[in-house]
């Protein structure tokens, strides 16, 4: 006979019970774990967002999030039941920033707000260039047997075709040429480093993905398109490391050599960024002449792993 330890009981609580201060506790936590919301709403969000972003009039946006291919998402959060102020303020911020979507996180959403959000989503489908997708997400705290509290998110209103809308909007924007991207770089040092990286990457026969707001290094690998992202460069000198892509988030094909804890530890040692399960991002100014070699060595390692996996999946 074996001992039966039984089953632990899940305990649910209010957000205020788990994180006492909305602005000082919950919002910063949310900004650091945006991939959890992304998983719930079906959008690939970068794990780290900007919290308390200042706007005109002395107010601030709770969180500005970013999808992995560029478009911004505004996030407003509050304890208790969502009120008019957070919904209308969030919409105003999203319009002012040209964001592709608004997420309102609260513990409860009124029926009339759900109707408004659905109406806005219907209108966004009719005007994919100017429409703003709206998600209403309910949040509560949960823990097991006295463990630390964790947030649980449930989308109660969501747009039907957000992915299609974003893709259409992205395609309608003109992808930057390399020269245009270099002109946007925040400093001469960043510009010099990016130019070296791009030239050497292409010289090795690899692929360059150009977007309206960033440039991606890519290489041949297993998947529908036969090409997979390696890292993404931004004009402020920051770098995105797509751990989720390495693990097969977009292709369904995991690259084992790029998914283990040793690889993650090695990568974080290079870039100095922990990030989340799906992505890591350095601070601004990381790209400079002294980091060209480490970045290219890392990128080549990823490209070699892609090539090996591609041969195995032929």
C-alpha positions in Angstrom: 0.0 0.0 0.0 1.3 3.5 -0.9 0.6 6.7 0.9 -1.9 8.9 -0.8 -1.0 12.6 -0.2 -4.4 13.7 -1.4 -5.2 16.7 -3.7 -4.3 20.3 -3.0 -7.2 22.8 -2.9 -7.2 25.8 -5.2 -7.9 29.0 -3.4 -9.3 32.1 -5.2 -9.1 35.7 -4.0 -9.5 39.2 -5.1 -6.7 41.1 -6.8 -6.4 43.5 -3.9 -6.1 40.6 -1.5 -3.1 39.2 -3.5 -1.5 42.5 -4.5 -2.4 45.3 -2.2 -1.7 48.3 -4.5 -3.1 48.4 -8.0 -0.6 51.0 -9.3 2.4 50.0 -7.3 2.0 46.3 -7.2 -0.3 44.8 -9.8 0.4 47.1 -12.8 4.2 46.5 -12.7 3.7 42.8 -12.3 1.4 42.8 -15.3 3.9 44.8 -17.4 6.5 42.1 -16.7 4.3 39.1 -17.6 2.4 40.3 -20.6 2.9 37.0 -22.3 0.3 35.5 -19.9 -2.3 38.0 -21.2 -1.1 37.3 -24.8 -1.7 33.6 -24.3 -5.3 34.3 -23.2 -6.2 36.7 -26.0 -4.3 34.8 -28.7 -1.8 37.5 -29.5 2.0 37.0 -29.4 3.0 39.9 -27.0 6.5 40.7 -25.9 6.9 39.6 -22.3 8.0 43.0 -21.1 5.9 46.2 -21.5 6.2 49.9 -20.5 4.3 50.8 -17.4 2.9 54.2 -16.5 3.6 55.8 -19.9 3.2 59.6 -19.6 0.7 61.3 -21.9 -0.5 64.8 -22.6 -2.5 66.3 -19.8 -0.5 64.8 -17.0 -2.2 61.4 -17.2 -0.5 58.1 -17.9 -1.3 54.8 -19.7 -1.1 51.8 -17.4 0.8 49.7 -19.9 2.0 49.9 -23.5 2.6 46.4 -24.8 4.0 45.4 -28.2 3.3 42.5 -30.5 6.3 40.6 -31.8 5.8 42.0 -35.3 5.5 45.7 -34.2 2.0 47.0 -33.5 1.3 48.4 -30.1 -1.5 47.3 -27.7 -2.6 49.6 -24.9 -3.5 47.9 -21.6 -5.6 49.5 -18.9 -6.2 47.6 -15.6 -8.2 48.2 -12.5 -9.4 46.4 -9.4 -13.1 45.6 -9.0 -15.6 46.2 -11.7 -14.4 48.1 -14.8 -15.7 51.7 -15.0 -16.3 54.3 -17.7 -13.0 56.1 -17.0 -10.7 53.2 -17.8 -12.5 52.2 -20.9 -12.8 55.7 -22.4 -9.3 56.7 -21.3 -7.9 53.5 -22.8 -9.6 54.2 -26.1 -8.3 57.7 -26.1 -4.8 56.6 -25.5 -5.0 53.8 -28.2 -6.3 56.4 -30.7 -3.6 58.9 -29.8 -0.8 56.3 -30.2 -2.2 54.7 -33.3 -2.3 51.4 -31.4 -3.9 48.3 -33.0 -5.7 47.2 -29.9 -6.9 47.9 -26.3 -7.1 45.4 -23.5 -9.1 46.4 -20.4 -8.3 44.1 -17.4 -10.7 44.1 -14.5 -12.3 41.7 -12.1 -15.7 42.2 -13.7 -17.1 43.9 -16.8 -20.5 45.4 -17.1 -22.9 44.1 -19.8 -23.1 47.6 -21.4 -19.3 47.7 -21.7 -19.3 44.3 -23.3 -21.8 45.6 -25.8 -19.7 48.6 -26.5 -16.5 46.5 -26.9 -18.3 44.2 -29.3 -19.6 47.1 -31.3 -16.1 48.6 -31.6 -14.8 45.2 -32.8 -17.5 45.0 -35.4 -16.6 48.4 -36.7 -12.9 47.5 -36.7 -13.6 44.7 -39.0 -15.2 47.1 -41.5 -12.2 49.5 -41.3 -9.0 47.5 -40.8 -6.8 50.6 -41.2 -8.3 52.7 -38.5 -10.2 50.3 -36.3 -9.1 49.4 -32.8 -9.6 45.9 -31.5 -10.9 45.6 -28.0 -10.5 42.8 -25.4 -12.3 42.8 -22.1 -10.3 40.5 -19.8 -11.4 39.4 -16.3 -8.7 38.7 -13.8 -8.6 37.0 -10.4 -6.0 35.7 -8.1 -5.4 32.0 -7.4 -3.0 29.9 -5.3 -2.5 26.3 -4.1 -1.9 25.4 -0.5 -0.5 28.7 0.5 1.7 29.2 -2.5 2.3 32.7 -3.9 -0.7 34.2 -5.7 -0.8 34.0 -9.5 -3.2 35.9 -11.8 -5.8 34.0 -13.9 -7.1 35.8 -17.0 -10.2 35.1 -19.0 -11.2 37.0 -22.1 -14.9 37.7 -22.1 -15.0 39.9 -25.2 -12.5 39.6 -28.1 -12.4 40.6 -31.8 -13.0 37.9 -34.3 -10.3 38.7 -36.8 -7.6 40.6 -35.0 -4.7 38.6 -36.5 -6.0 39.2 -40.0 -6.5 42.9 -39.3 -2.9 43.3 -37.9 -1.4 41.4 -40.9 -3.3 43.6 -43.3 -2.2 46.8 -41.5 1.4 45.6 -41.3 1.4 44.8 -45.0 -0.1 48.2 -45.8 2.9 49.9 -44.1 6.0 50.3 -46.1 8.8 48.1 -44.8 11.9 50.1 -44.1 14.9 49.8 -46.3 18.2 49.2 -44.5 19.2 52.8 -45.2 15.9 54.1 -43.7 16.4 51.9 -40.6 20.0 53.1 -40.2 18.7 56.7 -40.4 16.3 56.0 -37.5 19.1 54.6 -35.2 19.3 56.5 -32.0 23.1 57.1 -32.1 26.1 56.8 -34.5 27.4 53.9 -32.5 24.2 52.0 -32.9 24.1 52.9 -36.6 27.6 51.6 -37.2 27.0 48.4 -35.3 23.7 47.6 -37.1 25.3 48.2 -40.5 28.1 45.8 -39.7 25.6 43.2 -38.4 23.3 43.4 -41.5 26.1 43.4 -44.0 27.9 40.4 -42.5 24.6 38.5 -41.9 23.7 38.8 -45.6 27.2 38.1 -46.7 26.8 34.7 -45.1 23.8 34.0 -47.2 21.2 34.5 -44.5 17.8 36.3 -44.7 16.9 39.8 -43.6 13.3 40.5 -42.6 12.4 44.2 -43.0 9.4 45.7 -41.1 8.0 49.2 -40.7 9.6 49.6 -37.3 12.4 47.0 -37.0 14.7 44.6 -38.8 14.9 40.9 -38.2 17.8 38.5 -38.8 16.4 35.2 -40.1 17.7 31.9 -41.4 16.5 28.8 -43.2 14.8 26.4 -40.9 11.9 23.9 -40.6 8.5 25.4 -41.0 5.9 26.3 -43.6 7.9 29.2 -45.1 11.3 27.5 -44.7 12.7 30.5 -42.9 12.6 31.3 -39.1 13.4 34.4 -37.1 16.7 34.5 -35.2 16.8 37.9 -33.4 15.1 41.3 -34.0 16.9 44.7 -34.0 15.3 48.0 -33.0 16.4 51.5 -33.8 17.0 52.2 -30.1 19.7 49.6 -30.0 17.7 46.9 -28.2 17.5 43.3 -29.3 14.5 40.9 -29.1 15.4 37.2 -28.5 12.4 35.0 -29.6 12.6 32.1 -27.2 9.0 31.1 -28.1 9.9 30.9 -31.8 12.9 28.6 -31.0 10.5 26.4 -29.0 8.1 26.1 -32.0 5.5 28.7 -30.9 4.8 29.7 -34.5 5.8 26.6 -36.4 4.9 23.7 -34.1 8.5 22.5 -34.5 10.7 22.8 -31.5 14.5 23.3 -32.0 15.8 21.1 -29.1 19.3 22.7 -29.2 17.7 26.1 -28.6 15.2 25.2 -25.9 17.1 23.8 -22.9 18.1 25.6 -19.7 21.8 25.6 -20.7 21.0 27.5 -23.9 18.8 29.9 -22.0 21.4 30.6 -19.4 24.1 31.1 -22.1 21.8 33.5 -24.0 21.0 35.5 -20.9 24.7 35.8 -20.1 25.3 37.3 -23.6 22.4 39.7 -23.7 21.9 40.4 -20.0 18.1 39.9 -20.2 16.0 37.3 -18.4 12.7 38.1 -20.0 9.9 35.5 -20.1 9.3 32.0 -21.5 8.4 33.5 -24.9 10.9 36.3 -25.3 13.7 38.4 -23.9 14.7 41.9 -24.8 17.8 43.9 -24.0 17.7 47.5 -22.8 18.2 50.3 -25.3 21.7 50.9 -26.5 22.8 47.2 -26.2 23.8 47.1 -29.8 27.1 48.9 -30.3 30.4 48.1 -32.0 31.6 46.0 -29.0 28.6 43.7 -29.2 28.6 43.0 -32.9 30.8 39.9 -32.5 28.8 38.3 -29.6 25.5 39.0 -31.4 26.7 37.5 -34.7 28.2 34.5 -33.0 24.9 33.9 -31.2 22.9 34.4 -34.4 25.2 31.9 -36.3 24.7 29.4 -33.6 20.9 29.7 -34.0 21.2 29.4 -37.8 23.3 26.3 -37.5 20.7 24.7 -35.2 18.0 25.6 -37.7 20.0 24.0 -40.5 20.4 20.8 -38.5 16.7 20.7 -37.7 15.8 21.3 -41.3 17.8 18.3 -42.4 16.1 16.2 -39.8 12.7 17.2 -41.0 13.2 16.7 -44.7 
